[in-house]
Amino acid sequence: MLENGERFDLYYRSPFNKKIHALARFHDFYVMLHELKKLTHFVRNINLGSESITVIEHLLLLTENTTVAKSFYDSAVTIVLPGWTSRFAGAEFRSRATPIILQQLPAHLQANILWLNFDSYKTFETLYADVVSTGDIIPIDQQTDAKNKLAEFLYKKENRS
């Protein structure tokens, strides 16, 4: 504990917009270090837990009244990765991972790899969950709508429109 009422403030600076956020105030340096280690461990575990890979076969999204070009569905898959996690955000990791991913796919498939930012990944997860959870218990028009929305999202991301 410090004398004279000194304190230690803990801040976070966003790497994107450089904005500074106050996180906590401590009156004991060692307590602050302990809490900082716990926070770092917690955030690291969230980050590592967010690293996933999703492979989507386009043909499985095809519906009778599709809203994207029919060529989108021809022997194509999209591999979606969270481009915002610590490891996946690195250009060196991506340049090494991309050829490895492509080598593991059958040669007849056209593969699109999407490294999505945090907001786009949240949108993708919602759309993907809607398709996966539809099953046989949801009316066919809702299944079609969910598949079309995911296909549109992937098509737009892949074509940068």
C-alpha positions in Angstrom: 0.0 0.0 0.0 1.3 3.4 -0.9 1.5 6.4 1.3 0.3 9.9 0.4 -2.9 8.4 -1.3 -1.0 7.5 -4.5 -2.8 5.3 -7.0 -2.3 3.3 -10.1 -4.7 3.5 -13.0 -5.0 0.8 -15.6 -5.8 1.8 -19.1 -6.4 0.0 -22.5 -5.6 1.7 -25.8 -7.4 0.3 -28.8 -5.1 -0.5 -31.7 -7.8 0.4 -34.2 -8.9 3.9 -33.2 -6.2 4.6 -30.6 -8.9 5.5 -28.1 -7.9 5.1 -24.4 -10.3 3.3 -22.0 -9.9 3.5 -18.2 -10.2 -0.1 -16.8 -9.5 0.1 -13.1 -7.9 2.1 -10.3 -5.7 0.5 -7.6 -4.0 1.8 -4.5 -1.6 -1.2 -4.3 0.9 -1.8 -7.1 1.1 -5.6 -6.5 -2.7 -6.0 -6.5 -2.8 -4.1 -9.8 -0.1 -6.5 -11.2 -2.1 -9.5 -10.0 -5.3 -8.3 -11.5 -3.6 -7.4 -14.8 -2.2 -10.9 -15.1 -5.7 -12.3 -14.5 -7.2 -10.0 -17.1 -4.5 -10.9 -19.6 -5.0 -14.6 -19.1 -8.8 -14.2 -19.4 -8.6 -12.1 -22.7 -6.0 -14.5 -24.1 -8.3 -17.5 -23.5 -11.2 -15.7 -25.1 -8.9 -14.9 -28.1 -7.7 -18.5 -28.5 -11.2 -19.8 -28.0 -12.4 -17.6 -30.9 -10.0 -19.2 -33.4 -12.1 -21.5 -35.5 -12.5 -22.5 -39.1 -15.8 -23.0 -40.8 -16.1 -24.7 -44.2 -19.3 -24.1 -46.2 -20.1 -26.0 -49.3 -22.0 -23.6 -51.5 -24.2 -26.3 -53.0 -25.8 -27.0 -49.6 -27.0 -23.4 -49.6 -28.7 -23.7 -53.1 -32.5 -23.1 -53.0 -35.1 -23.0 -55.8 -35.4 -19.2 -55.6 -31.7 -18.4 -55.0 -30.8 -14.7 -54.8 -27.2 -15.0 -56.1 -25.6 -16.1 -59.3 -25.9 -19.8 -60.0 -22.2 -20.0 -60.7 -21.6 -19.3 -57.0 -22.8 -22.9 -56.2 -20.7 -24.8 -58.8 -18.1 -26.9 -57.0 -17.2 -24.2 -54.5 -16.6 -23.9 -50.8 -15.9 -20.9 -48.6 -13.6 -21.2 -45.6 -14.4 -18.6 -43.0 -11.9 -17.6 -40.4 -11.9 -14.9 -37.7 -9.4 -12.4 -39.0 -9.5 -10.3 -35.8 -7.9 -12.8 -33.4 -4.4 -12.2 -32.3 -2.8 -15.0 -34.3 -5.1 -14.9 -37.3 -4.7 -11.2 -37.8 -1.0 -11.5 -38.6 -0.1 -11.3 -42.3 2.7 -13.9 -41.8 0.3 -16.4 -40.3 -2.2 -15.9 -43.1 0.4 -16.3 -45.8 1.5 -19.6 -44.3 -2.0 -20.9 -43.4 -3.7 -20.1 -46.8 -1.6 -22.6 -48.9 -1.9 -25.3 -46.3 -5.7 -24.9 -46.2 -5.9 -25.0 -50.0 -3.7 -28.1 -50.2 -6.1 -30.0 -48.0 -9.1 -29.5 -50.3 -10.0 -31.7 -53.2 -8.6 -30.3 -56.5 -12.0 -30.0 -58.2 -13.2 -27.5 -55.6 -12.9 -23.7 -56.0 -12.0 -22.4 -52.6 -12.7 -18.9 -51.2 -10.9 -18.0 -48.0 -12.5 -15.2 -46.0 -10.6 -13.6 -43.1 -13.4 -11.6 -41.5 -13.1 -8.7 -39.1 -15.0 -8.8 -35.8 -18.2 -7.2 -36.9 -18.4 -9.2 -40.1 -17.7 -12.4 -38.2 -20.5 -11.7 -35.7 -22.9 -11.3 -38.7 -21.6 -14.5 -40.3 -22.0 -16.4 -37.0 -25.6 -15.3 -36.7 -26.4 -16.2 -40.4 -24.6 -19.5 -40.1 -26.4 -20.4 -36.9 -29.8 -19.7 -38.6 -28.9 -22.2 -41.4 -27.6 -24.9 -39.1 -30.4 -24.6 -36.6 -33.2 -24.8 -39.2 -33.3 -28.6 -39.5 -36.7 -30.2 -40.1 -38.6 -28.4 -37.5 -38.7 -25.0 -39.3 -41.0 -24.4 -42.3 -39.3 -24.7 -45.7 -39.7 -21.0 -46.5 -37.7 -20.1 -43.3 -35.0 -22.6 -44.3 -34.8 -21.0 -47.8 -34.6 -17.5 -46.3 -31.8 -18.5 -44.0 -29.8 -20.2 -46.7 -30.3 -17.3 -49.1 -29.2 -14.7 -46.5 -26.0 -16.7 -45.8 -25.3 -17.2 -49.6 -25.8 -13.5 -50.2 -23.4 -12.6 -47.3 -20.7 -14.9 -48.6 -21.2 -13.8 -52.2 -20.8 -10.2 -51.3 -17.7 -10.8 -49.2 -16.1 -12.9 -51.8 -16.8 -10.4 -54.6 -16.0 -7.4 -52.4 -19.3 -5.7 -53.2 
